[in-house]
Amino acid sequence: MNSKCSRTCVGCGQTRDKKSLIRIVRNTEGLILVDETGRMNGRGAYICPSVSCLESAFKKHGLERAFKTPVPKESLDSISEYIKAHST
């Protein structure tokens, strides 16, 4: 696997192809949201499109660690809804 195209899931810790993961971004205004395009400006974190990885990321505070800031409940709810709608 080409290292430039792989990312690590904040839930399960597995390295996967960037296109098979969902990108979560903290934008310049500090909002944390799903980056459907994969090209938004800001700090990014990646998660597998599965509910189990989402639950693991919440339990291990993977998103908070990746963004170095607390993640608001509204953002967690929005991310959760998106992943549940797109889970594999």
CYANA upper distance limits for C-alpha pairs under 8 A (distance plus 0.5 A):
  1 MET  CA      5 CYS  CA      8.18
  1 MET  CA      6 SER  CA      7.71
  1 MET  CA     17 ASP  CA      8.27
  2 ASN  CA      6 SER  CA      7.10
  3 SER  CA      7 ARG  CA      8.48
  5 CYS  CA     17 ASP  CA      6.29
  5 CYS  CA     18 LYS  CA      6.03
  6 SER  CA     15 THR  CA      6.71
  6 SER  CA     16 ARG  CA      5.74
  6 SER  CA     17 ASP  CA      4.86
  6 SER  CA     18 LYS  CA      5.51
  7 ARG  CA     15 THR  CA      5.90
  7 ARG  CA     16 ARG  CA      6.12
  7 ARG  CA     17 ASP  CA      6.81
  7 ARG  CA     18 LYS  CA      6.02
  7 ARG  CA     21 LEU  CA      8.47
  7 ARG  CA     46 TYR  CA      7.33
  8 THR  CA     13 GLY  CA      6.16
  8 THR  CA     14 GLN  CA      6.01
  8 THR  CA     15 THR  CA      4.79
  8 THR  CA     16 ARG  CA      6.79
  8 THR  CA     46 TYR  CA      7.00
  8 THR  CA     47 ILE  CA      8.06
  9 CYS  CA     13 GLY  CA      5.39
  9 CYS  CA     14 GLN  CA      6.16
  9 CYS  CA     15 THR  CA      6.98
  9 CYS  CA     16 ARG  CA      8.00
  9 CYS  CA     21 LEU  CA      7.97
  9 CYS  CA     45 ALA  CA      8.18
  9 CYS  CA     46 TYR  CA      5.65
  9 CYS  CA     47 ILE  CA      4.90
  9 CYS  CA     48 CYS  CA      6.45
  9 CYS  CA     53 CYS  CA      8.36
 10 VAL  CA     45 ALA  CA      7.48
 10 VAL  CA     46 TYR  CA      6.65
 10 VAL  CA     47 ILE  CA      6.07
 10 VAL  CA     53 CYS  CA      8.29
 10 VAL  CA     57 ALA  CA      6.22
 10 VAL  CA     62 GLY  CA      5.56
 10 VAL  CA     63 LEU  CA      7.10
 10 VAL  CA     66 ALA  CA      8.19
 11 GLY  CA     47 ILE  CA      6.73
 11 GLY  CA     48 CYS  CA      7.95
 11 GLY  CA     52 SER  CA      8.45
 11 GLY  CA     53 CYS  CA      4.95
 11 GLY  CA     54 LEU  CA      6.48
 11 GLY  CA     55 GLU  CA      7.87
 11 GLY  CA     56 SER  CA      5.38
 11 GLY  CA     57 ALA  CA      4.43
 11 GLY  CA     58 PHE  CA      8.20
 11 GLY  CA     60 LYS  CA      8.05
 11 GLY  CA     62 GLY  CA      6.89
 12 CYS  CA     48 CYS  CA      8.49
 12 CYS  CA     53 CYS  CA      6.04
 12 CYS  CA     56 SER  CA      7.19
 12 CYS  CA     57 ALA  CA      7.92
 16 ARG  CA     20 SER  CA      7.35
 16 ARG  CA     21 LEU  CA      7.73
 17 ASP  CA     21 LEU  CA      7.54
 20 SER  CA     48 CYS  CA      7.63
 20 SER  CA     49 PRO  CA      8.29
 21 LEU  CA     46 TYR  CA      6.47
 21 LEU  CA     47 ILE  CA      5.99
 21 LEU  CA     48 CYS  CA      5.30
 21 LEU  CA     49 PRO  CA      6.74
 22 ILE  CA     34 VAL  CA      7.93
 22 ILE  CA     35 ASP  CA      8.01
 22 ILE  CA     36 GLU  CA      8.02
 22 ILE  CA     46 TYR  CA      6.03
 22 ILE  CA     47 ILE  CA      5.79
 22 ILE  CA     48 CYS  CA      6.61
 22 ILE  CA     49 PRO  CA      6.75
 23 ARG  CA     34 VAL  CA      6.62
 23 ARG  CA     35 ASP  CA      5.88
 23 ARG  CA     36 GLU  CA      7.64
 23 ARG  CA     38 GLY  CA      6.59
 23 ARG  CA     44 GLY  CA      6.82
 23 ARG  CA     45 ALA  CA      6.22
 23 ARG  CA     46 TYR  CA      5.08
 23 ARG  CA     47 ILE  CA      7.10
 24 ILE  CA     32 ILE  CA      7.46
 24 ILE  CA     33 LEU  CA      6.14
 24 ILE  CA     34 VAL  CA      5.03
 24 ILE  CA     35 ASP  CA      6.01
 24 ILE  CA     44 GLY  CA      6.07
 24 ILE  CA     45 ALA  CA      5.67
 24 ILE  CA     46 TYR  CA      6.49
 24 ILE  CA     47 ILE  CA      8.13
 24 ILE  CA     79 ILE  CA      8.46
 25 VAL  CA     31 LEU  CA      8.40
 25 VAL  CA     32 ILE  CA      6.04
 25 VAL  CA     33 LEU  CA      6.09
 25 VAL  CA     34 VAL  CA      6.76
 25 VAL  CA     35 ASP  CA      6.57
 25 VAL  CA     40 MET  CA      7.86
 25 VAL  CA     41 ASN  CA      8.37
 25 VAL  CA     42 GLY  CA      6.50
 25 VAL  CA     43 ARG  CA      6.00
 25 VAL  CA     44 GLY  CA      4.84
 25 VAL  CA     45 ALA  CA      6.80
 26 ARG  CA     30 GLY  CA      6.06
 26 ARG  CA     31 LEU  CA      5.87
 26 ARG  CA     32 ILE  CA      4.84
 26 ARG  CA     33 LEU  CA      7.17
 26 ARG  CA     42 GLY  CA      5.94
 26 ARG  CA     43 ARG  CA      5.78
 26 ARG  CA     44 GLY  CA      6.98
 26 ARG  CA     67 PHE  CA      7.44
 27 ASN  CA     31 LEU  CA      6.02
 27 ASN  CA     32 ILE  CA      7.07
 27 ASN  CA     40 MET  CA      8.04
 27 ASN  CA     41 ASN  CA      6.57
 27 ASN  CA     42 GLY  CA      4.85
 27 ASN  CA     43 ARG  CA      7.16
 28 THR  CA     41 ASN  CA      7.72
 28 THR  CA     42 GLY  CA      6.32
 31 LEU  CA     75 SER  CA      8.43
 32 ILE  CA     71 VAL  CA      7.64
 32 ILE  CA     75 SER  CA      6.42
 33 LEU  CA     75 SER  CA      6.68
 33 LEU  CA     78 SER  CA      7.87
 33 LEU  CA     79 ILE  CA      7.16
 34 VAL  CA     79 ILE  CA      6.72
 34 VAL  CA     82 TYR  CA      8.20
 35 ASP  CA     39 ARG  CA      7.71
 35 ASP  CA     40 MET  CA      6.86
 43 ARG  CA     67 PHE  CA      7.43
 44 GLY  CA     66 ALA  CA      8.40
 44 GLY  CA     67 PHE  CA      8.24
 45 ALA  CA     63 LEU  CA      7.51
 45 ALA  CA     66 ALA  CA      6.79
 45 ALA  CA     67 PHE  CA      8.15
 47 ILE  CA     53 CYS  CA      7.42
 47 ILE  CA     54 LEU  CA      7.71
 48 CYS  CA     53 CYS  CA      6.65
 48 CYS  CA     54 LEU  CA      8.15
 49 PRO  CA     53 CYS  CA      8.02
 49 PRO  CA     54 LEU  CA      8.43
 49 PRO  CA     83 ILE  CA      6.13
 49 PRO  CA     84 LYS  CA      8.35
 49 PRO  CA     86 HIS  CA      6.76
 49 PRO  CA     87 SER  CA      5.20
 49 PRO  CA     88 THR  CA      6.61
 50 SER  CA     54 LEU  CA      6.91
 50 SER  CA     83 ILE  CA      7.08
 50 SER  CA     84 LYS  CA      7.72
 50 SER  CA     86 HIS  CA      8.39
 50 SER  CA     87 SER  CA      5.17
 50 SER  CA     88 THR  CA      6.31
 51 VAL  CA     55 GLU  CA      6.63
 51 VAL  CA     83 ILE  CA      7.30
 51 VAL  CA     84 LYS  CA      6.75
 51 VAL  CA     87 SER  CA      7.04
 52 SER  CA     56 SER  CA      6.64
 53 CYS  CA     57 ALA  CA      6.51
 54 LEU  CA     58 PHE  CA      6.76
 54 LEU  CA     80 SER  CA      7.65
 54 LEU  CA     83 ILE  CA      8.14
 55 GLU  CA     59 LYS  CA      6.61
 56 SER  CA     60 LYS  CA      6.49
 57 ALA  CA     61 HIS  CA      6.14
 57 ALA  CA     62 GLY  CA      5.24
 57 ALA  CA     63 LEU  CA      7.06
 58 PHE  CA     62 GLY  CA      7.04
 58 PHE  CA     63 LEU  CA      7.88
 61 HIS  CA     65 ARG  CA      6.69
 62 GLY  CA     66 ALA  CA      6.60
 63 LEU  CA     67 PHE  CA      6.58
 63 LEU  CA     71 VAL  CA      7.70
 64 GLU  CA     68 LYS  CA      6.05
 64 GLU  CA     69 THR  CA      5.82
 64 GLU  CA     70 PRO  CA      5.73
 64 GLU  CA     71 VAL  CA      6.34
 65 ARG  CA     69 THR  CA      7.55
 71 VAL  CA     75 SER  CA      7.10
 71 VAL  CA     76 LEU  CA      7.31
 72 PRO  CA     76 LEU  CA      6.95
 73 LYS  CA     77 ASP  CA      6.57
 74 GLU  CA     78 SER  CA      6.69
 75 SER  CA     79 ILE  CA      6.60
 76 LEU  CA     80 SER  CA      6.45
 77 ASP  CA     81 GLU  CA      6.68
 78 SER  CA     82 TYR  CA      6.79
 79 ILE  CA     83 ILE  CA      6.67
 80 SER  CA     84 LYS  CA      6.57
 81 GLU  CA     85 ALA  CA      6.68
 82 TYR  CA     86 HIS  CA      6.76
 83 ILE  CA     87 SER  CA      5.97
